[in-house]
Amino acid sequence: MDKINKMGRMNKINRMGRMNKINKMGRLNKINKMGRMNKINRMGRMNKINKMGRMNKINKMGRMNKMNIGQLQKVNRMV
C-alpha cells in the first residue's frame, strides 16, 4: 500500500494543489519522513495523531478532510 499511497494518492492531491501548501509549511514532510503516514495507513492510527494535535490543525483548515474521510479509510480497509 505504501507505493500506491505515495505514487497514486499523494500525486492526485499534489495536482489539486492541496498537499503542496501543507508540505511547504513542513507539517506533512516531517510526518512522512518519520514514516508515520505509512504506519497510520496500515494500523489505522489517525486517532493518536488527532489527539496529539498534528492533523487537527490541517483538518481545521479544511485541507485534509476529504482525504481523511475517503482515502485513508479506503486504505485501511484494503490493507
PDB file of N, CA, C and O in Angstrom:
ATOM      1  N   MET A   1       0.821  -1.209   0.000  1.00  0.00           N
ATOM      2  CA  MET A   1       0.000   0.000   0.000  1.00  0.00           C
ATOM      3  C   MET A   1       0.856   1.260   0.000  1.00  0.00           C
ATOM      4  O   MET A   1       0.397   2.325  -0.413  1.00  0.00           O
ATOM      5  N   ASP A   2       2.090   1.143   0.458  1.00  0.00           N
ATOM      6  CA  ASP A   2       2.900   2.356   0.550  1.00  0.00           C
ATOM      7  C   ASP A   2       3.117   2.979  -0.817  1.00  0.00           C
ATOM      8  O   ASP A   2       2.965   4.187  -0.998  1.00  0.00           O
ATOM      9  N   LYS A   3       3.479   2.121  -1.794  1.00  0.00           N
ATOM     10  CA  LYS A   3       3.744   2.668  -3.118  1.00  0.00           C
ATOM     11  C   LYS A   3       2.473   3.271  -3.706  1.00  0.00           C
ATOM     12  O   LYS A   3       2.503   4.361  -4.279  1.00  0.00           O
ATOM     13  N   ILE A   4       1.371   2.566  -3.564  1.00  0.00           N
ATOM     14  CA  ILE A   4       0.112   3.100  -4.098  1.00  0.00           C
ATOM     15  C   ILE A   4      -0.207   4.430  -3.421  1.00  0.00           C
ATOM     16  O   ILE A   4      -0.627   5.389  -4.068  1.00  0.00           O
ATOM     17  N   ASN A   5       0.001   4.466  -2.115  1.00  0.00           N
ATOM     18  CA  ASN A   5      -0.362   5.670  -1.376  1.00  0.00           C
ATOM     19  C   ASN A   5       0.508   6.846  -1.805  1.00  0.00           C
ATOM     20  O   ASN A   5       0.008   7.947  -2.036  1.00  0.00           O
ATOM     21  N   LYS A   6       1.817   6.605  -1.911  1.00  0.00           N
ATOM     22  CA  LYS A   6       2.709   7.709  -2.251  1.00  0.00           C
ATOM     23  C   LYS A   6       2.525   8.124  -3.709  1.00  0.00           C
ATOM     24  O   LYS A   6       2.409   9.310  -4.019  1.00  0.00           O
ATOM     25  N   MET A   7       2.500   7.124  -4.604  1.00  0.00           N
ATOM     26  CA  MET A   7       2.523   7.460  -6.028  1.00  0.00           C
ATOM     27  C   MET A   7       1.134   7.834  -6.535  1.00  0.00           C
ATOM     28  O   MET A   7       0.981   8.786  -7.300  1.00  0.00           O
ATOM     29  N   GLY A   8       0.130   7.086  -6.107  1.00  0.00           N
ATOM     30  CA  GLY A   8      -1.193   7.317  -6.659  1.00  0.00           C
ATOM     31  C   GLY A   8      -1.947   8.423  -5.958  1.00  0.00           C
ATOM     32  O   GLY A   8      -2.415   9.366  -6.595  1.00  0.00           O
ATOM     33  N   ARG A   9      -2.064   8.310  -4.650  1.00  0.00           N
ATOM     34  CA  ARG A   9      -2.972   9.231  -3.960  1.00  0.00           C
ATOM     35  C   ARG A   9      -2.300  10.565  -3.684  1.00  0.00           C
ATOM     36  O   ARG A   9      -2.905  11.619  -3.878  1.00  0.00           O
ATOM     37  N   MET A  10      -1.049  10.527  -3.232  1.00  0.00           N
ATOM     38  CA  MET A  10      -0.387  11.789  -2.934  1.00  0.00           C
ATOM     39  C   MET A  10      -0.301  12.652  -4.198  1.00  0.00           C
ATOM     40  O   MET A  10      -0.478  13.869  -4.135  1.00  0.00           O
ATOM     41  N   ASN A  11      -0.029  12.019  -5.342  1.00  0.00           N
ATOM     42  CA  ASN A  11       0.120  12.798  -6.558  1.00  0.00           C
ATOM     43  C   ASN A  11      -1.174  13.499  -6.937  1.00  0.00           C
ATOM     44  O   ASN A  11      -1.159  14.650  -7.374  1.00  0.00           O
ATOM     45  N   LYS A  12      -2.292  12.803  -6.769  1.00  0.00           N
ATOM     46  CA  LYS A  12      -3.568  13.453  -7.078  1.00  0.00           C
ATOM     47  C   LYS A  12      -3.742  14.691  -6.214  1.00  0.00           C
ATOM     48  O   LYS A  12      -4.142  15.752  -6.695  1.00  0.00           O
ATOM     49  N   ILE A  13      -3.437  14.540  -4.934  1.00  0.00           N
ATOM     50  CA  ILE A  13      -3.625  15.683  -4.039  1.00  0.00           C
ATOM     51  C   ILE A  13      -2.630  16.786  -4.405  1.00  0.00           C
ATOM     52  O   ILE A  13      -2.952  17.971  -4.318  1.00  0.00           O
ATOM     53  N   ASN A  14      -1.409  16.390  -4.817  1.00  0.00           N
ATOM     54  CA  ASN A  14      -0.441  17.402  -5.227  1.00  0.00           C
ATOM     55  C   ASN A  14      -0.954  18.175  -6.435  1.00  0.00           C
ATOM     56  O   ASN A  14      -0.818  19.397  -6.500  1.00  0.00           O
ATOM     57  N   ARG A  15      -1.545  17.458  -7.393  1.00  0.00           N
ATOM     58  CA  ARG A  15      -2.041  18.134  -8.585  1.00  0.00           C
ATOM     59  C   ARG A  15      -3.149  19.115  -8.220  1.00  0.00           C
ATOM     60  O   ARG A  15      -3.270  20.177  -8.831  1.00  0.00           O
ATOM     61  N   MET A  16      -3.950  18.765  -7.234  1.00  0.00           N
ATOM     62  CA  MET A  16      -5.025  19.666  -6.825  1.00  0.00           C
ATOM     63  C   MET A  16      -4.483  20.842  -6.015  1.00  0.00           C
ATOM     64  O   MET A  16      -5.226  21.768  -5.690  1.00  0.00           O
ATOM     65  N   GLY A  17      -3.189  20.807  -5.688  1.00  0.00           N
ATOM     66  CA  GLY A  17      -2.570  21.944  -5.013  1.00  0.00           C
ATOM     67  C   GLY A  17      -2.807  21.964  -3.517  1.00  0.00           C
ATOM     68  O   GLY A  17      -2.586  22.990  -2.873  1.00  0.00           O
ATOM     69  N   ARG A  18      -3.257  20.840  -2.943  1.00  0.00           N
ATOM     70  CA  ARG A  18      -3.525  20.857  -1.501  1.00  0.00           C
ATOM     71  C   ARG A  18      -2.293  20.481  -0.693  1.00  0.00           C
ATOM     72  O   ARG A  18      -1.910  21.181   0.245  1.00  0.00           O
ATOM     73  N   MET A  19      -1.671  19.352  -1.075  1.00  0.00           N
ATOM     74  CA  MET A  19      -0.521  18.892  -0.302  1.00  0.00           C
ATOM     75  C   MET A  19       0.628  19.888  -0.383  1.00  0.00           C
ATOM     76  O   MET A  19       1.400  20.025   0.567  1.00  0.00           O
ATOM     77  N   ASN A  20       0.745  20.584  -1.511  1.00  0.00           N
ATOM     78  CA  ASN A  20       1.919  21.436  -1.687  1.00  0.00           C
ATOM     79  C   ASN A  20       2.001  22.505  -0.610  1.00  0.00           C
ATOM     80  O   ASN A  20       3.068  22.751  -0.048  1.00  0.00           O
ATOM     81  N   LYS A  21       0.862  23.143  -0.322  1.00  0.00           N
ATOM     82  CA  LYS A  21       0.882  24.191   0.691  1.00  0.00           C
ATOM     83  C   LYS A  21       1.270  23.601   2.056  1.00  0.00           C
ATOM     84  O   LYS A  21       2.074  24.174   2.792  1.00  0.00           O
ATOM     85  N   ILE A  22       0.682  22.451   2.367  1.00  0.00           N
ATOM     86  CA  ILE A  22       0.986  21.853   3.670  1.00  0.00           C
ATOM     87  C   ILE A  22       2.459  21.441   3.712  1.00  0.00           C
ATOM     88  O   ILE A  22       3.119  21.608   4.738  1.00  0.00           O
ATOM     89  N   ASN A  23       2.978  20.901   2.601  1.00  0.00           N
ATOM     90  CA  ASN A  23       4.376  20.486   2.581  1.00  0.00           C
ATOM     91  C   ASN A  23       5.296  21.681   2.791  1.00  0.00           C
ATOM     92  O   ASN A  23       6.303  21.572   3.491  1.00  0.00           O
ATOM     93  N   LYS A  24       4.961  22.815   2.195  1.00  0.00           N
ATOM     94  CA  LYS A  24       5.802  23.984   2.365  1.00  0.00           C
ATOM     95  C   LYS A  24       5.831  24.409   3.831  1.00  0.00           C
ATOM     96  O   LYS A  24       6.842  24.923   4.310  1.00  0.00           O
ATOM     97  N   MET A  25       4.737  24.196   4.535  1.00  0.00           N
ATOM     98  CA  MET A  25       4.711  24.549   5.947  1.00  0.00           C
ATOM     99  C   MET A  25       5.486  23.537   6.790  1.00  0.00           C
ATOM    100  O   MET A  25       5.687  23.746   7.986  1.00  0.00           O
ATOM    101  N   GLY A  26       5.920  22.442   6.168  1.00  0.00           N
ATOM    102  CA  GLY A  26       6.770  21.479   6.855  1.00  0.00           C
ATOM    103  C   GLY A  26       6.028  20.535   7.779  1.00  0.00           C
ATOM    104  O   GLY A  26       6.654  19.874   8.607  1.00  0.00           O
ATOM    105  N   ARG A  27       4.703  20.453   7.660  1.00  0.00           N
ATOM    106  CA  ARG A  27       3.981  19.584   8.586  1.00  0.00           C
ATOM    107  C   ARG A  27       3.971  18.153   8.094  1.00  0.00           C
ATOM    108  O   ARG A  27       4.402  17.242   8.802  1.00  0.00           O
ATOM    109  N   LEU A  28       3.472  17.951   6.861  1.00  0.00           N
ATOM    110  CA  LEU A  28       3.363  16.577   6.393  1.00  0.00           C
ATOM    111  C   LEU A  28       4.732  16.016   6.041  1.00  0.00           C
ATOM    112  O   LEU A  28       4.941  14.805   6.110  1.00  0.00           O
ATOM    113  N   ASN A  29       5.670  16.887   5.661  1.00  0.00           N
ATOM    114  CA  ASN A  29       7.005  16.381   5.368  1.00  0.00           C
ATOM    115  C   ASN A  29       7.576  15.650   6.571  1.00  0.00           C
ATOM    116  O   ASN A  29       8.104  14.545   6.445  1.00  0.00           O
ATOM    117  N   LYS A  30       7.468  16.269   7.732  1.00  0.00           N
ATOM    118  CA  LYS A  30       8.026  15.647   8.929  1.00  0.00           C
ATOM    119  C   LYS A  30       7.332  14.306   9.174  1.00  0.00           C
ATOM    120  O   LYS A  30       7.986  13.303   9.457  1.00  0.00           O
ATOM    121  N   ILE A  31       6.004  14.299   9.063  1.00  0.00           N
ATOM    122  CA  ILE A  31       5.281  13.058   9.335  1.00  0.00           C
ATOM    123  C   ILE A  31       5.713  11.985   8.338  1.00  0.00           C
ATOM    124  O   ILE A  31       5.946  10.837   8.718  1.00  0.00           O
ATOM    125  N   ASN A  32       5.820  12.361   7.056  1.00  0.00           N
ATOM    126  CA  ASN A  32       6.170  11.368   6.050  1.00  0.00           C
ATOM    127  C   ASN A  32       7.590  10.854   6.237  1.00  0.00           C
ATOM    128  O   ASN A  32       7.845   9.655   6.114  1.00  0.00           O
ATOM    129  N   LYS A  33       8.523  11.771   6.538  1.00  0.00           N
ATOM    130  CA  LYS A  33       9.912  11.351   6.686  1.00  0.00           C
ATOM    131  C   LYS A  33      10.068  10.426   7.887  1.00  0.00           C
ATOM    132  O   LYS A  33      10.875   9.497   7.860  1.00  0.00           O
ATOM    133  N   MET A  34       9.308  10.677   8.922  1.00  0.00           N
ATOM    134  CA  MET A  34       9.419   9.835  10.105  1.00  0.00           C
ATOM    135  C   MET A  34       8.685   8.511   9.910  1.00  0.00           C
ATOM    136  O   MET A  34       8.694   7.664  10.803  1.00  0.00           O
ATOM    137  N   GLY A  35       8.055   8.326   8.762  1.00  0.00           N
ATOM    138  CA  GLY A  35       7.377   7.069   8.473  1.00  0.00           C
ATOM    139  C   GLY A  35       6.060   6.917   9.205  1.00  0.00           C
ATOM    140  O   GLY A  35       5.580   5.799   9.391  1.00  0.00           O
ATOM    141  N   ARG A  36       5.464   8.036   9.626  1.00  0.00           N
ATOM    142  CA  ARG A  36       4.233   7.920  10.408  1.00  0.00           C
ATOM    143  C   ARG A  36       3.025   7.726   9.510  1.00  0.00           C
ATOM    144  O   ARG A  36       2.114   6.978   9.867  1.00  0.00           O
ATOM    145  N   MET A  37       2.989   8.379   8.349  1.00  0.00           N
ATOM    146  CA  MET A  37       1.828   8.210   7.473  1.00  0.00           C
ATOM    147  C   MET A  37       1.660   6.742   7.100  1.00  0.00           C
ATOM    148  O   MET A  37       0.540   6.237   7.029  1.00  0.00           O
ATOM    149  N   ASN A  38       2.785   6.056   6.860  1.00  0.00           N
ATOM    150  CA  ASN A  38       2.682   4.650   6.466  1.00  0.00           C
ATOM    151  C   ASN A  38       2.073   3.819   7.588  1.00  0.00           C
ATOM    152  O   ASN A  38       1.201   2.983   7.352  1.00  0.00           O
ATOM    153  N   LYS A  39       2.539   4.055   8.804  1.00  0.00           N
ATOM    154  CA  LYS A  39       2.000   3.300   9.933  1.00  0.00           C
ATOM    155  C   LYS A  39       0.518   3.604  10.110  1.00  0.00           C
ATOM    156  O   LYS A  39      -0.275   2.708  10.400  1.00  0.00           O
ATOM    157  N   ILE A  40       0.150   4.860   9.935  1.00  0.00           N
ATOM    158  CA  ILE A  40      -1.265   5.220  10.080  1.00  0.00           C
ATOM    159  C   ILE A  40      -2.095   4.397   9.100  1.00  0.00           C
ATOM    160  O   ILE A  40      -3.139   3.853   9.459  1.00  0.00           O
ATOM    161  N   ASN A  41      -1.619   4.312   7.861  1.00  0.00           N
ATOM    162  CA  ASN A  41      -2.426   3.622   6.865  1.00  0.00           C
ATOM    163  C   ASN A  41      -2.536   2.144   7.183  1.00  0.00           C
ATOM    164  O   ASN A  41      -3.593   1.545   6.984  1.00  0.00           O
ATOM    165  N   ARG A  42      -1.463   1.549   7.674  1.00  0.00           N
ATOM    166  CA  ARG A  42      -1.515   0.116   7.948  1.00  0.00           C
ATOM    167  C   ARG A  42      -2.343  -0.179   9.196  1.00  0.00           C
ATOM    168  O   ARG A  42      -3.148  -1.109   9.217  1.00  0.00           O
ATOM    169  N   MET A  43      -2.134   0.622  10.224  1.00  0.00           N
ATOM    170  CA  MET A  43      -2.700   0.259  11.507  1.00  0.00           C
ATOM    171  C   MET A  43      -3.914   1.102  11.881  1.00  0.00           C
ATOM    172  O   MET A  43      -4.517   0.879  12.931  1.00  0.00           O
ATOM    173  N   GLY A  44      -4.277   2.055  11.049  1.00  0.00           N
ATOM    174  CA  GLY A  44      -5.452   2.873  11.313  1.00  0.00           C
ATOM    175  C   GLY A  44      -5.303   3.787  12.508  1.00  0.00           C
ATOM    176  O   GLY A  44      -6.222   3.905  13.318  1.00  0.00           O
ATOM    177  N   ARG A  45      -4.141   4.445  12.631  1.00  0.00           N
ATOM    178  CA  ARG A  45      -3.867   5.221  13.841  1.00  0.00           C
ATOM    179  C   ARG A  45      -4.137   6.703  13.693  1.00  0.00           C
ATOM    180  O   ARG A  45      -3.443   7.508  14.315  1.00  0.00           O
ATOM    181  N   MET A  46      -5.114   7.098  12.899  1.00  0.00           N
ATOM    182  CA  MET A  46      -5.403   8.526  12.772  1.00  0.00           C
ATOM    183  C   MET A  46      -5.718   9.138  14.148  1.00  0.00           C
ATOM    184  O   MET A  46      -5.407  10.305  14.390  1.00  0.00           O
ATOM    185  N   ASN A  47      -6.325   8.367  15.034  1.00  0.00           N
ATOM    186  CA  ASN A  47      -6.810   8.943  16.285  1.00  0.00           C
ATOM    187  C   ASN A  47      -5.665   9.468  17.142  1.00  0.00           C
ATOM    188  O   ASN A  47      -5.769  10.538  17.742  1.00  0.00           O
ATOM    189  N   LYS A  48      -4.564   8.704  17.197  1.00  0.00           N
ATOM    190  CA  LYS A  48      -3.460   9.159  18.039  1.00  0.00           C
ATOM    191  C   LYS A  48      -2.942  10.490  17.529  1.00  0.00           C
ATOM    192  O   LYS A  48      -2.700  11.407  18.315  1.00  0.00           O
ATOM    193  N   ILE A  49      -2.769  10.603  16.214  1.00  0.00           N
ATOM    194  CA  ILE A  49      -2.219  11.859  15.700  1.00  0.00           C
ATOM    195  C   ILE A  49      -3.232  12.983  15.912  1.00  0.00           C
ATOM    196  O   ILE A  49      -2.852  14.123  16.175  1.00  0.00           O
ATOM    197  N   ASN A  50      -4.523  12.659  15.797  1.00  0.00           N
ATOM    198  CA  ASN A  50      -5.511  13.702  16.067  1.00  0.00           C
ATOM    199  C   ASN A  50      -5.405  14.179  17.511  1.00  0.00           C
ATOM    200  O   ASN A  50      -5.493  15.377  17.781  1.00  0.00           O
ATOM    201  N   LYS A  51      -5.214  13.239  18.443  1.00  0.00           N
ATOM    202  CA  LYS A  51      -5.117  13.628  19.841  1.00  0.00           C
ATOM    203  C   LYS A  51      -3.867  14.454  20.079  1.00  0.00           C
ATOM    204  O   LYS A  51      -3.874  15.356  20.917  1.00  0.00           O
ATOM    205  N   MET A  52      -2.784  14.159  19.351  1.00  0.00           N
ATOM    206  CA  MET A  52      -1.553  14.916  19.535  1.00  0.00           C
ATOM    207  C   MET A  52      -1.660  16.302  18.906  1.00  0.00           C
ATOM    208  O   MET A  52      -0.774  17.135  19.091  1.00  0.00           O
ATOM    209  N   GLY A  53      -2.732  16.552  18.170  1.00  0.00           N
ATOM    210  CA  GLY A  53      -2.978  17.880  17.621  1.00  0.00           C
ATOM    211  C   GLY A  53      -2.244  18.156  16.335  1.00  0.00           C
ATOM    212  O   GLY A  53      -2.159  19.311  15.918  1.00  0.00           O
ATOM    213  N   ARG A  54      -1.693  17.109  15.670  1.00  0.00           N
ATOM    214  CA  ARG A  54      -0.974  17.376  14.421  1.00  0.00           C
ATOM    215  C   ARG A  54      -1.944  17.498  13.264  1.00  0.00           C
ATOM    216  O   ARG A  54      -1.914  18.477  12.517  1.00  0.00           O
ATOM    217  N   MET A  55      -2.812  16.493  13.114  1.00  0.00           N
ATOM    218  CA  MET A  55      -3.727  16.524  11.983  1.00  0.00           C
ATOM    219  C   MET A  55      -4.855  17.527  12.222  1.00  0.00           C
ATOM    220  O   MET A  55      -5.469  18.007  11.269  1.00  0.00           O
ATOM    221  N   ASN A  56      -5.130  17.843  13.480  1.00  0.00           N
ATOM    222  CA  ASN A  56      -6.266  18.710  13.768  1.00  0.00           C
ATOM    223  C   ASN A  56      -6.103  20.072  13.110  1.00  0.00           C
ATOM    224  O   ASN A  56      -7.056  20.618  12.554  1.00  0.00           O
ATOM    225  N   LYS A  57      -4.890  20.621  13.173  1.00  0.00           N
ATOM    226  CA  LYS A  57      -4.674  21.929  12.562  1.00  0.00           C
ATOM    227  C   LYS A  57      -4.990  21.864  11.069  1.00  0.00           C
ATOM    228  O   LYS A  57      -5.646  22.751  10.522  1.00  0.00           O
ATOM    229  N   ILE A  58      -4.514  20.804  10.420  1.00  0.00           N
ATOM    230  CA  ILE A  58      -4.753  20.687   8.979  1.00  0.00           C
ATOM    231  C   ILE A  58      -6.246  20.495   8.725  1.00  0.00           C
ATOM    232  O   ILE A  58      -6.793  21.041   7.767  1.00  0.00           O
ATOM    233  N   ASN A  59      -6.905  19.712   9.592  1.00  0.00           N
ATOM    234  CA  ASN A  59      -8.332  19.488   9.408  1.00  0.00           C
ATOM    235  C   ASN A  59      -9.111  20.789   9.539  1.00  0.00           C
ATOM    236  O   ASN A  59     -10.052  21.040   8.786  1.00  0.00           O
ATOM    237  N   LYS A  60      -8.709  21.614  10.507  1.00  0.00           N
ATOM    238  CA  LYS A  60      -9.434  22.863  10.700  1.00  0.00           C
ATOM    239  C   LYS A  60      -9.293  23.761   9.473  1.00  0.00           C
ATOM    240  O   LYS A  60     -10.194  24.540   9.163  1.00  0.00           O
ATOM    241  N   MET A  61      -8.174  23.651   8.785  1.00  0.00           N
ATOM    242  CA  MET A  61      -8.006  24.450   7.569  1.00  0.00           C
ATOM    243  C   MET A  61      -8.795  23.867   6.407  1.00  0.00           C
ATOM    244  O   MET A  61      -8.856  24.467   5.334  1.00  0.00           O
ATOM    245  N   GLY A  62      -9.402  22.697   6.612  1.00  0.00           N
ATOM    246  CA  GLY A  62     -10.259  22.122   5.582  1.00  0.00           C
ATOM    247  C   GLY A  62      -9.504  21.466   4.451  1.00  0.00           C
ATOM    248  O   GLY A  62     -10.078  21.232   3.388  1.00  0.00           O
ATOM    249  N   ARG A  63      -8.212  21.157   4.649  1.00  0.00           N
ATOM    250  CA  ARG A  63      -7.449  20.615   3.540  1.00  0.00           C
ATOM    251  C   ARG A  63      -7.431  19.098   3.557  1.00  0.00           C
ATOM    252  O   ARG A  63      -7.522  18.460   2.508  1.00  0.00           O
ATOM    253  N   MET A  64      -7.311  18.514   4.754  1.00  0.00           N
ATOM    254  CA  MET A  64      -7.174  17.070   4.831  1.00  0.00           C
ATOM    255  C   MET A  64      -8.522  16.363   4.930  1.00  0.00           C
ATOM    256  O   MET A  64      -8.574  15.133   4.896  1.00  0.00           O
ATOM    257  N   ASN A  65      -9.608  17.114   5.051  1.00  0.00           N
ATOM    258  CA  ASN A  65     -10.878  16.477   5.369  1.00  0.00           C
ATOM    259  C   ASN A  65     -11.261  15.424   4.335  1.00  0.00           C
ATOM    260  O   ASN A  65     -11.620  14.302   4.692  1.00  0.00           O
ATOM    261  N   LYS A  66     -11.185  15.784   3.051  1.00  0.00           N
ATOM    262  CA  LYS A  66     -11.601  14.828   2.039  1.00  0.00           C
ATOM    263  C   LYS A  66     -10.717  13.590   2.081  1.00  0.00           C
ATOM    264  O   LYS A  66     -11.212  12.467   1.990  1.00  0.00           O
ATOM    265  N   MET A  67      -9.423  13.790   2.217  1.00  0.00           N
ATOM    266  CA  MET A  67      -8.524  12.643   2.226  1.00  0.00           C
ATOM    267  C   MET A  67      -8.794  11.783   3.455  1.00  0.00           C
ATOM    268  O   MET A  67      -8.798  10.555   3.361  1.00  0.00           O
ATOM    269  N   ASN A  68      -9.021  12.415   4.611  1.00  0.00           N
ATOM    270  CA  ASN A  68      -9.228  11.615   5.815  1.00  0.00           C
ATOM    271  C   ASN A  68     -10.471  10.753   5.691  1.00  0.00           C
ATOM    272  O   ASN A  68     -10.457   9.568   6.025  1.00  0.00           O
ATOM    273  N   ILE A  69     -11.547  11.361   5.206  1.00  0.00           N
ATOM    274  CA  ILE A  69     -12.813  10.632   5.199  1.00  0.00           C
ATOM    275  C   ILE A  69     -12.776   9.549   4.121  1.00  0.00           C
ATOM    276  O   ILE A  69     -13.144   8.404   4.382  1.00  0.00           O
ATOM    277  N   GLY A  70     -12.336   9.901   2.917  1.00  0.00           N
ATOM    278  CA  GLY A  70     -12.452   8.949   1.817  1.00  0.00           C
ATOM    279  C   GLY A  70     -11.253   8.049   1.679  1.00  0.00           C
ATOM    280  O   GLY A  70     -11.397   6.826   1.672  1.00  0.00           O
ATOM    281  N   GLN A  71     -10.059   8.630   1.566  1.00  0.00           N
ATOM    282  CA  GLN A  71      -8.937   7.833   1.095  1.00  0.00           C
ATOM    283  C   GLN A  71      -8.284   7.040   2.217  1.00  0.00           C
ATOM    284  O   GLN A  71      -7.956   5.869   2.026  1.00  0.00           O
ATOM    285  N   LEU A  72      -8.088   7.648   3.385  1.00  0.00           N
ATOM    286  CA  LEU A  72      -7.404   6.896   4.426  1.00  0.00           C
ATOM    287  C   LEU A  72      -8.255   5.719   4.888  1.00  0.00           C
ATOM    288  O   LEU A  72      -7.722   4.662   5.224  1.00  0.00           O
ATOM    289  N   GLN A  73      -9.582   5.895   4.908  1.00  0.00           N
ATOM    290  CA  GLN A  73     -10.418   4.776   5.319  1.00  0.00           C
ATOM    291  C   GLN A  73     -10.358   3.660   4.291  1.00  0.00           C
ATOM    292  O   GLN A  73     -10.323   2.482   4.648  1.00  0.00           O
ATOM    293  N   LYS A  74     -10.348   4.032   2.997  1.00  0.00           N
ATOM    294  CA  LYS A  74     -10.242   3.002   1.967  1.00  0.00           C
ATOM    295  C   LYS A  74      -8.933   2.231   2.124  1.00  0.00           C
ATOM    296  O   LYS A  74      -8.912   1.003   2.048  1.00  0.00           O
ATOM    297  N   VAL A  75      -7.851   2.960   2.342  1.00  0.00           N
ATOM    298  CA  VAL A  75      -6.558   2.300   2.505  1.00  0.00           C
ATOM    299  C   VAL A  75      -6.610   1.338   3.683  1.00  0.00           C
ATOM    300  O   VAL A  75      -6.125   0.210   3.598  1.00  0.00           O
ATOM    301  N   ASN A  76      -7.200   1.791   4.776  1.00  0.00           N
ATOM    302  CA  ASN A  76      -7.231   0.939   5.958  1.00  0.00           C
ATOM    303  C   ASN A  76      -8.049  -0.320   5.700  1.00  0.00           C
ATOM    304  O   ASN A  76      -7.694  -1.398   6.177  1.00  0.00           O
ATOM    305  N   ARG A  77      -9.137  -0.191   4.953  1.00  0.00           N
ATOM    306  CA  ARG A  77      -9.948  -1.373   4.686  1.00  0.00           C
ATOM    307  C   ARG A  77      -9.208  -2.352   3.790  1.00  0.00           C
ATOM    308  O   ARG A  77      -9.323  -3.567   3.951  1.00  0.00           O
ATOM    309  N   MET A  78      -8.451  -1.815   2.849  1.00  0.00           N
ATOM    310  CA  MET A  78      -7.804  -2.685   1.869  1.00  0.00           C
ATOM    311  C   MET A  78      -6.593  -3.403   2.455  1.00  0.00           C
ATOM    312  O   MET A  78      -6.262  -4.506   2.019  1.00  0.00           O
ATOM    313  N   VAL A  79      -5.932  -2.801   3.427  1.00  0.00           N
ATOM    314  CA  VAL A  79      -4.693  -3.403   3.941  1.00  0.00           C
ATOM    315  C   VAL A  79      -5.016  -4.678   4.710  1.00  0.00           C
ATOM    316  O   VAL A  79      -4.110  -5.336   5.222  1.00  0.00           O
TER     317      VAL A  79
END
